[in-house]
């Protein structure tokens, strides 16, 4: 009846829909507002203990916590179990618990623990440290064993472990827990202690286990302190102890008498069994002797029959041998005649075989001759066909050679015509250059900008910043492909910083270009102020030749771009005009040589030495050298455009994130992403396709 009611409480009626949420809120409200020491959240269909439940029990000083008739699989969700130090009654029956946490040891005031109707397989060993525990109900679970140190529960007087089918035996340590009055073992199939002891009840079981542990059963020494009132006098305590001693003594005597009677009955049954075994043994020996005598008689009869049959068999064998000798002689005679006839037949067969072989050999020779003639005829036909094909191939080859020669003559004529046109256009360009002073002036300005060390230094720094932006864009794309979000903010900060540096360098470059243009204008003004004898068409060509003559050879041409990049990374780019002879000093470079070429600052010398070491290491690793031309290539004059172009060497060119085909060629500012080709950039004017930052400026770069 109780099991049916608990099942009904646990699962509820399927026809009636219960609002468990409203029920839980109502019970939580009562637990907070009611002065009762009971915290009740039972029958709320809970899967987990509500958070902060245990701390509320501590705050409101609750002594009873009821969580039965739910679907709890664990009790760890309500907070720290150490907050339940005031709880004396904990009811967890009719749930789905598999185990109890070891932190249950913090329930130091717990007296009653109800765990029935769960799926617990093992009680934690820490449960034996609950010194105040007096009632433990773990019935209708799946327990396989009990903790070995059950004797530590000094105040335990009721233990119910009934209906645990997997439990095979009780621990001997229960013999020390002699204060237990009620031990529930209904529905168990225990192999230890024996069944006759189990049928004796709680006192007999505890006495048996105490005897197994080698101690006396004396429950009078285990009176719990909780049974003695606080205001009792020593006489009352003595009387209470004396009454309990008498009761326990009577129960002990009755239990011992029952045990002695059981032992006597077992001894009598053993004697009866021994007598029966002795009688059965004697009867068996007599039967065996009688059977052996009968067997010997039967063996003698069988031996006599075997002798008679043996004599008959010998006479039969003798007669059979005589008959066999006669048959063998007749067989030998007939076999001799057959052998002679077979020899004659073999001779006849050999003669016929020789005749057949001679005929087949002559026929075979004729067939071979015919086959040889046919093969020779086919071979001759193949040779004639090959000669015919060779003649056709030779004619075709001659025809192709004639056509190729005619095409080569035509191509030579065309090439000669192209060369003549190029020579003519070059002469026209030279004539135009001599006549057009504005073009000469633009060429002088371009050469002046290329010869300027500061402009060249700014260009190198711009290339270095652009290569760093390209590398950061590559790293960000790879991390997004691999879905790695670490350090993305650091990369973004570095891109923004490099973008600001790039804008500053472009402004410096534009400012330097304006200064150089002012220099050219000053030259033109001085020319106008001077005498009229200098107003000739070759003025700017002479200025161009002077710049070529005065330009320091080896500074901008002979320095490896990788070496310049390492010098810039070391922070010594301002020393670059002094390093035009640096390649001749490698690889044996020291500080004295740097002093001799004009590097006086000690920190600059250290930075240049570090840059040279890194350059040599990269050069050895890459196993090839980049050779720049000894003379500067001719460049077209600088013309104004809406977007500037720069040349840089990114470490790993990436493909456009829009078309996924062409290489990236445009940097967006201020975000600094190098992620689009020129064609796709024309369609993008508002936001960067990678970070959605507003585009303020676009810089087109050219790869080398």
C-alpha positions as CSV (number, residue, x, y, z in Angstrom):
1,X,0.0,0.0,0.0
2,X,2.8,2.4,0.9
3,X,4.7,1.6,-2.4
4,X,1.6,2.3,-4.4
5,X,1.1,5.6,-2.7
6,X,4.7,6.6,-3.3
7,X,4.5,5.7,-7.0
8,X,1.4,7.8,-7.3
9,X,3.1,10.7,-5.6
10,X,6.2,10.3,-7.8
11,X,4.6,10.1,-11.2
12,X,1.2,11.6,-10.6
13,X,-2.1,11.0,-12.3
14,X,-1.8,11.1,-16.1
15,X,-5.3,12.5,-16.5
16,X,-4.6,15.4,-14.1
17,X,-2.1,17.9,-15.3
18,X,-0.2,19.3,-12.3
19,X,1.5,22.8,-12.5
20,X,4.7,21.8,-10.9
21,X,6.3,25.2,-11.4
22,X,3.5,26.9,-9.4
23,X,3.7,24.3,-6.7
24,X,7.5,24.8,-6.4
25,X,7.1,28.6,-6.2
26,X,4.5,28.2,-3.5
27,X,6.7,25.9,-1.5
28,X,9.7,28.1,-1.8
29,X,7.6,31.0,-0.6
30,X,6.4,29.0,2.4
31,X,9.9,27.9,3.2
32,X,11.1,31.5,3.2
33,X,8.2,33.1,5.1
34,X,7.2,30.3,7.5
35,X,9.0,30.1,10.9
36,X,8.7,26.3,10.7
37,X,12.2,24.5,10.7
38,X,11.1,22.5,7.6
39,X,12.3,23.3,4.1
40,X,9.9,21.3,1.8
41,X,10.4,21.0,-2.0
42,X,9.0,17.5,-2.4
43,X,6.6,16.3,-5.2
44,X,7.7,19.1,-7.6
45,X,9.0,16.9,-10.5
46,X,12.5,18.3,-10.1
47,X,15.4,17.1,-12.2
48,X,18.0,19.1,-10.2
49,X,18.0,20.7,-6.8
50,X,17.3,24.5,-7.2
51,X,20.3,26.6,-6.9
52,X,21.0,28.4,-3.5
53,X,18.7,25.9,-1.7
54,X,21.4,24.9,0.8
55,X,22.4,28.4,1.6
56,X,18.8,29.3,2.2
57,X,18.5,26.4,4.7
58,X,21.5,27.8,6.5
59,X,20.2,31.4,6.4
60,X,16.7,30.5,7.7
61,X,18.1,27.9,10.1
62,X,16.1,25.0,8.8
63,X,16.5,21.6,10.5
64,X,14.5,19.4,8.1
65,X,15.0,19.2,4.3
66,X,12.4,17.3,2.3
67,X,13.2,16.5,-1.4
68,X,11.3,13.2,-1.8
69,X,9.1,12.2,-4.7
70,X,11.0,14.1,-7.5
71,X,13.3,13.0,-10.3
72,X,16.6,14.0,-8.8
73,X,19.7,12.3,-10.2
74,X,22.2,14.2,-8.1
75,X,22.0,16.5,-5.0
76,X,25.0,18.6,-6.0
77,X,23.1,21.4,-7.8
78,X,21.7,23.1,-4.7
79,X,25.1,24.6,-3.6
80,X,27.7,23.5,-1.1
81,X,26.6,20.7,1.2
82,X,28.6,22.2,4.1
83,X,25.8,24.8,4.3
84,X,23.5,22.0,5.6
85,X,25.3,21.6,8.9
86,X,22.1,22.3,10.9
87,X,20.0,19.8,9.1
88,X,18.9,16.8,11.3
89,X,16.4,15.2,8.9
90,X,17.1,14.7,5.1
91,X,14.4,12.9,3.1
92,X,15.5,11.8,-0.5
93,X,13.3,8.8,-1.0
94,X,11.4,8.1,-4.4
95,X,14.0,9.8,-6.6
96,X,16.5,8.6,-9.3
97,X,19.7,8.9,-7.4
98,X,22.6,6.6,-8.4
99,X,25.1,7.7,-5.8
100,X,25.7,10.2,-3.0
101,X,28.5,12.7,-3.0
102,X,31.4,12.4,-0.5
103,X,30.6,15.9,0.7
104,X,27.7,14.5,2.7
105,X,30.2,14.2,5.6
106,X,29.6,18.0,6.2
107,X,26.0,17.2,7.5
108,X,27.4,16.9,11.1
109,X,23.9,17.3,12.7
110,X,22.1,14.7,10.6
111,X,20.1,12.2,12.6
112,X,17.7,10.7,10.0
113,X,18.5,9.9,6.4
114,X,15.9,8.4,4.1
115,X,17.1,7.0,0.8
116,X,14.6,4.3,-0.1
117,X,13.2,3.8,-3.6
118,X,16.3,5.1,-5.5
119,X,18.9,3.4,-7.7
120,X,21.9,3.8,-5.4
121,X,24.5,1.0,-5.9
122,X,27.0,2.0,-3.2
123,X,26.9,4.2,-0.1
124,X,30.0,6.5,0.2
125,X,32.5,5.6,2.8
126,X,32.3,9.1,4.3
127,X,28.7,8.3,5.6
128,X,30.3,6.6,8.6
129,X,31.5,9.9,9.8
130,X,28.0,11.2,10.5
131,X,28.3,10.6,14.3
132,X,24.7,11.8,15.1
133,X,23.0,9.5,12.6
134,X,20.4,7.3,14.3
135,X,18.1,6.3,11.4
136,X,19.3,5.1,8.0
137,X,16.8,3.8,5.5
138,X,18.4,2.6,2.2
139,X,15.7,0.0,1.3
140,X,14.6,-0.7,-2.3
141,X,17.8,0.4,-3.9
142,X,20.5,-1.5,-5.9
143,X,23.1,-1.8,-3.1
144,X,25.9,-4.3,-3.7
145,X,27.7,-3.8,-0.4
146,X,27.8,-1.7,2.8
147,X,30.7,0.4,4.0
148,X,33.2,-1.6,6.1
149,X,33.5,0.9,8.9
150,X,29.8,0.8,10.0
151,X,30.9,0.5,13.6
152,X,31.8,4.3,13.5
153,X,28.0,5.1,13.6
154,X,27.8,5.0,17.4
155,X,24.2,6.4,17.6
156,X,22.7,4.3,14.8
157,X,19.8,2.2,16.2
158,X,17.7,1.7,13.0
159,X,19.2,0.4,9.7
160,X,16.8,-0.7,6.9
161,X,18.5,-2.3,3.8
162,X,15.6,-4.5,2.7
163,X,14.8,-5.3,-0.9
164,X,18.4,-4.8,-2.2
165,X,18.6,-7.8,-4.5
166,X,22.3,-7.4,-5.3
167,X,23.4,-7.3,-1.6
168,X,25.1,-10.7,-0.9
169,X,26.5,-10.3,2.7
170,X,26.6,-8.1,5.7
171,X,29.9,-6.6,6.9
172,X,31.4,-8.1,10.1
173,X,31.9,-4.5,11.4
174,X,28.1,-4.5,12.2
175,X,29.1,-6.7,15.2
176,X,30.6,-3.6,16.8
177,X,27.3,-1.6,16.2
178,X,25.6,-3.3,19.1
179,X,23.3,-0.4,19.7
180,X,21.2,-1.3,16.6
181,X,17.7,-2.3,17.6
182,X,16.0,-2.6,14.2
183,X,17.8,-4.2,11.3
184,X,15.6,-4.6,8.1
185,X,16.7,-7.3,5.8
186,X,13.5,-8.4,4.2
187,X,13.7,-9.5,0.6
188,X,17.5,-10.1,0.7
189,X,19.3,-13.2,-0.5
190,X,22.2,-13.1,1.9
191,X,25.0,-15.7,1.8
192,X,26.4,-14.4,5.0
193,X,25.3,-14.7,7.9
194,X,23.6,-18.1,7.5
195,X,19.8,-18.4,7.1
196,X,19.2,-19.8,10.6
197,X,21.0,-16.7,12.1
198,X,19.0,-14.4,9.8
199,X,15.7,-15.9,11.0
200,X,16.7,-15.2,14.7
201,X,16.1,-11.4,14.3
202,X,18.2,-8.3,14.9
203,X,19.8,-9.4,18.2
204,X,20.8,-12.8,16.9
205,X,22.4,-11.3,13.8
206,X,24.3,-8.7,15.7
207,X,25.4,-11.3,18.3
208,X,26.6,-13.6,15.5
209,X,28.6,-10.9,13.8
210,X,30.1,-9.8,17.1
211,X,31.2,-13.4,17.8
212,X,32.7,-13.4,14.3
213,X,34.7,-10.3,15.1
214,X,36.0,-11.9,18.3
215,X,34.1,-9.6,20.8
216,X,31.3,-10.2,23.3
217,X,27.8,-9.0,22.5
218,X,27.1,-6.4,25.3
219,X,24.6,-3.8,24.1
220,X,24.5,-2.3,27.6
221,X,27.9,-0.7,26.9
222,X,26.5,1.0,23.8
223,X,23.7,3.2,25.3
224,X,23.5,6.3,23.2
225,X,24.0,9.6,25.0
226,X,20.9,10.9,23.4
227,X,18.7,8.4,25.4
228,X,19.8,10.1,28.7
229,X,17.9,13.3,29.5
230,X,20.0,16.4,30.3
231,X,18.4,16.9,33.7
232,X,18.6,13.3,34.9
233,X,20.4,12.5,38.2
234,X,23.0,9.8,38.6
235,X,20.4,7.6,40.3
236,X,18.0,7.9,37.3
237,X,20.8,7.2,35.0
238,X,21.7,4.1,37.1
239,X,18.1,2.9,37.1
240,X,17.7,3.5,33.3
241,X,20.9,1.6,32.7
242,X,19.8,-1.3,35.1
243,X,16.5,-1.6,33.3
244,X,18.1,-1.7,29.9
245,X,20.6,-4.2,31.2
246,X,17.9,-6.5,32.4
247,X,16.0,-6.3,29.1
248,X,19.1,-6.9,27.1
249,X,20.3,-9.7,29.3
250,X,17.0,-11.5,28.8
251,X,17.1,-11.0,25.1
252,X,20.6,-12.2,25.0
253,X,19.9,-15.4,27.0
254,X,16.9,-16.3,24.8
255,X,19.0,-15.7,21.7
256,X,21.9,-17.8,23.1
257,X,19.4,-20.6,24.0
258,X,18.0,-20.6,20.5
259,X,21.5,-20.7,19.0
260,X,22.5,-23.7,21.3
261,X,19.3,-25.6,20.3
262,X,20.1,-25.0,16.6
263,X,23.7,-26.3,17.2
264,X,22.4,-29.4,19.0
265,X,19.9,-30.1,16.2
266,X,22.7,-29.8,13.6
267,X,25.0,-32.2,15.5
268,X,22.2,-34.8,15.8
269,X,21.6,-34.5,12.1
270,X,25.3,-35.0,11.4
271,X,25.4,-38.2,13.5
272,X,22.4,-39.6,11.7
273,X,24.0,-38.8,8.3
274,X,27.2,-40.6,9.4
275,X,25.4,-43.7,10.4
276,X,23.5,-43.8,7.2
277,X,26.7,-43.4,5.2
278,X,28.4,-46.3,7.2
279,X,25.5,-48.7,6.5
280,X,25.4,-47.8,2.8
281,X,29.2,-48.3,2.6
282,X,29.0,-51.9,4.0
283,X,26.1,-52.8,1.8
284,X,28.0,-51.5,-1.2
285,X,31.1,-53.6,-0.4
286,X,29.0,-56.8,-0.2
287,X,27.4,-56.1,-3.5
288,X,30.8,-55.5,-5.1
289,X,32.2,-58.9,-3.8
290,X,29.2,-60.8,-5.1
291,X,29.5,-59.1,-8.5
292,X,33.2,-60.0,-8.7
293,X,32.6,-63.7,-8.1
294,X,29.9,-63.8,-10.9
295,X,32.2,-62.0,-13.2
296,X,35.0,-64.5,-12.7
297,X,32.7,-67.4,-13.6
298,X,31.6,-65.7,-16.8
299,X,35.2,-65.1,-17.7
300,X,36.0,-68.9,-17.4
301,X,33.1,-69.8,-19.7
302,X,34.2,-67.2,-22.3
303,X,37.8,-68.6,-22.2
304,X,36.6,-72.1,-23.0
305,X,34.5,-70.9,-25.9
306,X,37.5,-69.0,-27.2
307,X,39.7,-72.2,-27.1
308,X,37.2,-74.2,-29.1
309,X,36.8,-71.5,-31.7
310,X,40.6,-71.2,-32.0
311,X,41.0,-74.9,-32.9
312,X,38.3,-74.7,-35.5
313,X,39.8,-71.6,-37.0
314,X,43.3,-73.2,-37.3
315,X,41.8,-76.2,-39.2
316,X,39.9,-73.9,-41.5
317,X,43.1,-71.8,-42.2
318,X,45.1,-75.0,-43.1
319,X,42.5,-76.1,-45.7
320,X,42.3,-72.6,-47.1
321,X,46.1,-72.5,-47.6
322,X,46.0,-75.7,-49.6
323,X,43.3,-74.4,-51.9
324,X,45.2,-71.1,-52.3
325,X,48.4,-72.9,-53.4
326,X,46.5,-74.7,-56.2
327,X,44.9,-71.5,-57.4
328,X,48.3,-69.7,-57.4
329,X,49.9,-72.4,-59.6
330,X,47.1,-72.2,-62.1
331,X,47.3,-68.4,-62.2
332,X,51.1,-68.4,-62.8
333,X,50.6,-70.8,-65.8
334,X,48.0,-68.7,-67.4
335,X,49.9,-65.5,-66.8
336,X,53.0,-66.9,-68.6
337,X,50.8,-67.6,-71.7
338,X,49.3,-64.1,-71.6
339,X,52.8,-62.5,-71.3
340,X,54.0,-64.3,-74.5
341,X,50.9,-63.2,-76.4
342,X,51.3,-59.6,-75.2
343,X,55.0,-59.5,-76.3
344,X,53.9,-60.5,-79.8
345,X,51.2,-57.8,-79.8
346,X,53.8,-55.2,-78.7
347,X,56.1,-56.0,-81.6
348,X,53.2,-55.6,-84.1
349,X,52.2,-52.2,-82.5
350,X,55.8,-50.9,-82.7
351,X,56.0,-51.7,-86.5
352,X,52.7,-49.9,-87.1
353,X,53.8,-46.9,-85.0
354,X,57.1,-46.5,-87.0
355,X,55.1,-46.5,-90.3
356,X,52.7,-43.9,-89.0
357,X,55.6,-41.7,-87.7
358,X,57.4,-41.8,-91.1
359,X,54.2,-40.7,-92.9
360,X,53.5,-37.9,-90.4
361,X,57.1,-36.6,-90.7
362,X,56.8,-36.3,-94.5
363,X,53.4,-34.5,-94.2
364,X,54.8,-32.1,-91.6
365,X,57.8,-31.2,-93.8
366,X,55.4,-30.3,-96.6
367,X,53.3,-28.1,-94.3
368,X,56.4,-26.3,-93.0
369,X,57.6,-25.5,-96.5
370,X,54.2,-24.0,-97.4
371,X,54.1,-21.9,-94.2
372,X,57.6,-20.6,-94.9
373,X,56.7,-19.6,-98.4
374,X,53.5,-17.8,-97.1
375,X,55.5,-15.9,-94.4
376,X,58.1,-14.8,-97.0
377,X,55.4,-13.5,-99.3
378,X,53.8,-11.5,-96.4
379,X,57.2,-10.1,-95.4
380,X,57.9,-8.9,-98.9
381,X,54.5,-7.2,-99.1
382,X,55.2,-5.4,-95.8
383,X,58.6,-4.2,-97.0
384,X,57.0,-2.8,-100.2
385,X,54.4,-1.0,-98.2
386,X,57.0,0.5,-95.9
387,X,59.1,1.7,-98.8
388,X,56.0,3.3,-100.3
389,X,55.2,5.1,-97.0
390,X,58.8,6.3,-96.6
391,X,58.6,7.8,-100.1
392,X,55.4,9.6,-99.2
393,X,56.8,10.8,-95.9
394,X,60.0,12.1,-97.6
395,X,57.8,14.1,-100.1
396,X,55.7,15.5,-97.3
397,X,58.8,16.4,-95.3
398,X,60.3,18.3,-98.3
399,X,57.0,20.1,-98.8
400,X,56.9,21.1,-95.0
401,X,60.5,22.2,-95.2
402,X,59.8,24.5,-98.1
403,X,56.8,26.0,-96.4
404,X,58.8,26.6,-93.2
405,X,61.6,28.2,-95.1
406,X,59.2,30.6,-96.8
407,X,57.5,31.4,-93.4
408,X,61.0,32.1,-91.9
409,X,61.9,34.4,-94.8
410,X,58.6,36.3,-94.2
411,X,59.1,36.5,-90.4
412,X,62.7,37.8,-91.0
413,X,61.3,40.5,-93.2
414,X,58.7,41.4,-90.7
415,X,61.3,41.5,-87.9
416,X,63.5,43.7,-89.9
417,X,60.6,46.1,-90.6
418,X,59.8,46.2,-86.8
419,X,63.4,47.0,-85.9
420,X,63.4,49.8,-88.5
421,X,60.2,51.1,-87.0
422,X,61.6,51.0,-83.5
423,X,64.7,52.8,-84.6
424,X,62.6,55.4,-86.3
425,X,60.4,55.9,-83.2
426,X,63.5,56.1,-81.0
427,X,64.9,58.8,-83.2
428,X,61.6,60.6,-83.2
429,X,61.5,60.4,-79.4
430,X,65.0,61.7,-79.0
431,X,64.1,64.6,-81.4
432,X,60.9,65.3,-79.4
433,X,62.9,65.1,-76.1
434,X,65.4,67.7,-77.4
435,X,62.6,70.0,-78.6
436,X,60.1,69.6,-75.6
437,X,61.5,71.3,-72.5
438,X,58.6,70.4,-70.3
439,X,59.3,66.7,-70.9
440,X,63.0,67.2,-70.2
441,X,62.0,69.0,-67.0
442,X,59.7,66.1,-65.9
443,X,62.6,63.6,-66.6
444,X,65.0,65.7,-64.5
445,X,62.4,65.9,-61.7
446,X,61.9,62.1,-61.8
447,X,65.7,61.4,-61.7
448,X,66.1,63.9,-58.9
449,X,63.4,62.1,-56.9
450,X,65.0,58.7,-57.5
451,X,68.5,60.1,-56.6
452,X,67.2,61.6,-53.4
453,X,68.2,59.4,-50.4
454,X,65.4,60.6,-48.2
455,X,62.7,59.8,-50.8
456,X,64.3,56.4,-51.3
457,X,64.3,55.8,-47.6
458,X,60.6,56.8,-47.3
459,X,59.8,54.4,-50.2
460,X,61.6,51.5,-48.4
461,X,59.8,52.2,-45.2
462,X,56.5,52.3,-47.1
463,X,57.3,48.9,-48.7
464,X,58.2,47.5,-45.3
465,X,54.9,48.7,-43.7
466,X,52.9,47.4,-46.7
467,X,54.6,43.9,-46.4
468,X,53.7,43.9,-42.7
469,X,50.1,44.7,-43.4
470,X,49.9,42.0,-46.1
471,X,51.4,39.5,-43.6
472,X,48.9,40.5,-40.9
473,X,46.0,40.2,-43.4
474,X,47.2,36.6,-44.3
475,X,47.4,35.6,-40.6
476,X,43.9,37.0,-40.0
477,X,42.5,35.1,-43.0
478,X,44.1,31.8,-41.9
479,X,42.8,32.2,-38.4
480,X,39.3,32.9,-39.7
481,X,39.5,29.8,-41.9
482,X,40.5,27.7,-39.0
483,X,38.0,29.4,-36.7
484,X,40.7,30.6,-34.3
485,X,39.6,33.8,-32.5
486,X,42.6,34.1,-30.2
487,X,44.8,37.3,-30.6
488,X,42.4,38.8,-33.3
489,X,42.2,42.0,-31.3
490,X,46.0,42.3,-31.1
491,X,46.3,41.8,-34.8
492,X,43.6,44.5,-35.4
493,X,45.5,46.9,-33.1
494,X,48.8,46.3,-35.0
495,X,47.0,46.8,-38.4
496,X,45.6,50.2,-37.2
497,X,49.0,51.3,-35.9
498,X,50.7,50.3,-39.2
499,X,48.0,52.0,-41.2
500,X,48.6,55.2,-39.2
501,X,52.4,54.8,-39.9
502,X,51.7,54.2,-43.6
503,X,49.5,57.4,-43.8
504,X,52.3,59.4,-42.1
505,X,54.9,58.0,-44.5
506,X,52.8,58.9,-47.6
507,X,52.4,62.4,-46.3
508,X,56.1,62.7,-45.8
509,X,56.7,61.4,-49.3
510,X,54.3,63.9,-50.8
511,X,55.9,66.7,-48.8
512,X,59.4,65.6,-50.1
513,X,58.1,65.4,-53.7
514,X,56.8,69.0,-53.3
515,X,60.2,70.1,-52.0
516,X,62.0,68.4,-55.0
517,X,59.5,70.1,-57.4
518,X,60.3,73.4,-55.7
519,X,64.0,72.7,-56.2
520,X,63.4,72.1,-60.0
521,X,61.4,75.4,-60.1
522,X,64.3,77.2,-58.4
523,X,66.6,75.8,-61.0
524,X,64.3,77.2,-63.7
525,X,64.1,80.6,-62.0
526,X,67.9,80.8,-61.8
527,X,68.0,79.9,-65.5
528,X,65.6,82.7,-66.3
529,X,67.6,85.2,-64.2
530,X,70.9,84.2,-65.8
531,X,72.1,85.6,-69.1
532,X,70.4,84.7,-72.4
533,X,73.2,82.6,-73.6
534,X,72.0,79.7,-71.5
535,X,68.5,79.8,-72.9
536,X,69.0,76.8,-75.2
537,X,67.0,73.6,-75.9
538,X,69.7,71.4,-74.2
539,X,69.5,73.0,-70.8
540,X,67.5,70.3,-69.1
541,X,69.4,67.6,-70.8
542,X,72.6,69.0,-69.4
543,X,71.0,69.1,-66.0
544,X,70.0,65.4,-66.4
545,X,73.6,64.5,-67.4
546,X,74.9,66.5,-64.3
547,X,72.6,64.5,-62.0
548,X,73.7,61.2,-63.6
549,X,77.4,62.2,-63.1
550,X,77.0,63.5,-59.5
551,X,74.6,60.7,-58.4
552,X,76.4,58.3,-55.9
553,X,76.7,55.0,-57.6
554,X,75.8,51.9,-55.5
555,X,73.5,53.6,-53.0
556,X,70.2,52.9,-54.6
557,X,71.2,50.3,-57.2
558,X,73.7,47.9,-55.6
559,X,72.1,47.6,-52.2
560,X,70.0,44.4,-51.9
561,X,66.3,45.1,-51.1
562,X,66.5,42.4,-48.4
563,X,69.5,44.1,-46.8
564,X,67.7,47.5,-46.8
565,X,64.6,45.8,-45.2
566,X,66.7,44.4,-42.4
567,X,68.4,47.8,-41.8
568,X,65.0,49.4,-41.6
569,X,63.7,46.8,-39.2
570,X,66.8,47.4,-37.0
571,X,66.0,51.1,-36.9
572,X,69.1,52.4,-38.8
573,X,67.5,53.5,-42.0
574,X,68.8,57.1,-41.5
575,X,72.4,55.7,-41.9
576,X,71.7,54.3,-45.4
577,X,73.6,57.0,-47.3
578,X,76.8,55.9,-45.5
579,X,76.2,52.2,-46.5
580,X,76.6,52.3,-50.3
581,X,80.0,50.5,-49.9
582,X,78.5,47.9,-47.4
583,X,78.1,45.0,-49.9
584,X,81.9,45.0,-50.6
585,X,82.6,44.6,-46.8
586,X,80.4,41.5,-46.4
587,X,80.5,39.0,-44.9
588,X,83.5,40.0,-42.7
589,X,82.2,43.2,-41.2
590,X,83.3,44.7,-37.9
591,X,82.8,48.0,-36.0
592,X,86.1,49.5,-37.1
593,X,85.0,49.2,-40.7
594,X,81.6,50.9,-39.8
595,X,83.5,53.7,-38.1
596,X,85.7,54.1,-41.2
597,X,82.6,54.7,-43.5
598,X,81.2,57.3,-41.2
599,X,79.0,55.5,-38.6
600,X,80.0,57.2,-35.4
601,X,77.1,56.3,-33.1
602,X,77.6,53.1,-31.1
603,X,73.9,52.2,-31.1
604,X,73.7,52.6,-34.9
605,X,76.7,50.4,-35.3
606,X,75.1,47.7,-33.1
607,X,71.8,47.9,-35.0
608,X,73.6,47.6,-38.4
609,X,75.6,44.6,-37.2
610,X,72.3,42.9,-36.1
611,X,70.7,43.7,-39.5
612,X,73.8,42.2,-41.4
613,X,73.6,39.0,-39.3
614,X,69.9,38.6,-40.0
615,X,70.4,39.3,-43.7
616,X,73.3,36.8,-44.1
617,X,71.1,34.2,-42.2
618,X,68.2,34.7,-44.6
619,X,70.5,34.6,-47.6
620,X,71.9,31.3,-46.5
621,X,68.4,29.9,-45.8
622,X,66.9,30.9,-49.1
623,X,70.0,29.6,-51.1
624,X,69.7,32.3,-53.8
625,X,70.7,36.0,-54.1
626,X,68.7,38.8,-55.6
627,X,70.9,40.7,-58.1
628,X,69.7,44.3,-58.9
629,X,70.9,46.0,-62.1
630,X,74.0,48.3,-62.0
631,X,72.3,51.2,-63.8
632,X,68.9,52.6,-63.0
633,X,66.2,51.6,-65.4
634,X,64.5,54.3,-67.4
635,X,61.2,55.5,-65.8
636,X,58.3,57.5,-67.1
637,X,57.8,60.9,-65.6
638,X,55.6,61.0,-62.5
639,X,52.0,61.9,-63.3
640,X,49.2,62.7,-60.9
641,X,46.6,60.0,-60.3
642,X,43.7,59.5,-58.0
643,X,45.3,56.5,-56.2
644,X,49.1,56.2,-55.5
645,X,51.1,53.1,-56.5
646,X,53.9,51.5,-54.5
647,X,56.1,48.4,-55.0
648,X,56.5,45.9,-52.1
649,X,57.4,42.3,-51.5
650,X,54.8,40.5,-49.3
651,X,55.9,37.2,-48.0
652,X,52.8,35.3,-49.1
653,X,50.4,36.9,-51.7
654,X,46.8,36.3,-51.0
655,X,43.9,36.0,-53.3
656,X,41.0,38.5,-53.4
657,X,38.4,37.7,-50.8
658,X,35.6,38.9,-53.3
659,X,36.4,37.1,-56.6
660,X,38.7,34.4,-55.0
661,X,40.8,34.5,-58.3
662,X,43.2,37.5,-58.6
663,X,45.9,38.6,-56.2
664,X,45.2,41.4,-53.7
665,X,46.5,44.7,-54.9
666,X,44.8,47.5,-52.9
667,X,45.1,48.5,-49.2
668,X,42.1,50.0,-47.5
669,X,42.6,52.8,-45.0
670,X,42.2,53.2,-42.0
671,X,41.7,49.5,-41.3
672,X,44.9,48.4,-43.2
673,X,43.4,45.3,-44.9
674,X,45.1,44.1,-48.1
675,X,42.2,41.9,-49.3
676,X,40.9,42.9,-52.8
677,X,42.1,43.0,-56.4
678,X,41.9,46.2,-58.6
679,X,38.8,45.0,-60.4
680,X,36.8,44.3,-57.2
681,X,38.0,47.5,-55.6
682,X,36.2,49.5,-58.2
683,X,32.9,48.0,-57.0
684,X,33.7,48.6,-53.3
685,X,33.5,52.2,-52.1
686,X,31.9,52.2,-48.7
687,X,33.1,49.4,-46.3
688,X,36.0,47.0,-46.1
689,X,34.7,43.5,-47.0
690,X,36.7,41.9,-44.1
691,X,36.0,44.2,-41.1
692,X,33.1,46.4,-42.4
693,X,35.1,49.6,-41.5
694,X,34.3,52.7,-43.5
695,X,36.9,53.2,-46.3
696,X,38.6,56.6,-46.3
697,X,41.4,56.0,-48.7
698,X,42.6,53.3,-51.1
699,X,46.3,52.6,-51.9
700,X,47.1,50.5,-54.9
701,X,50.3,48.4,-54.7
702,X,52.4,46.7,-57.4
703,X,54.1,43.3,-56.7
704,X,57.6,42.6,-57.8
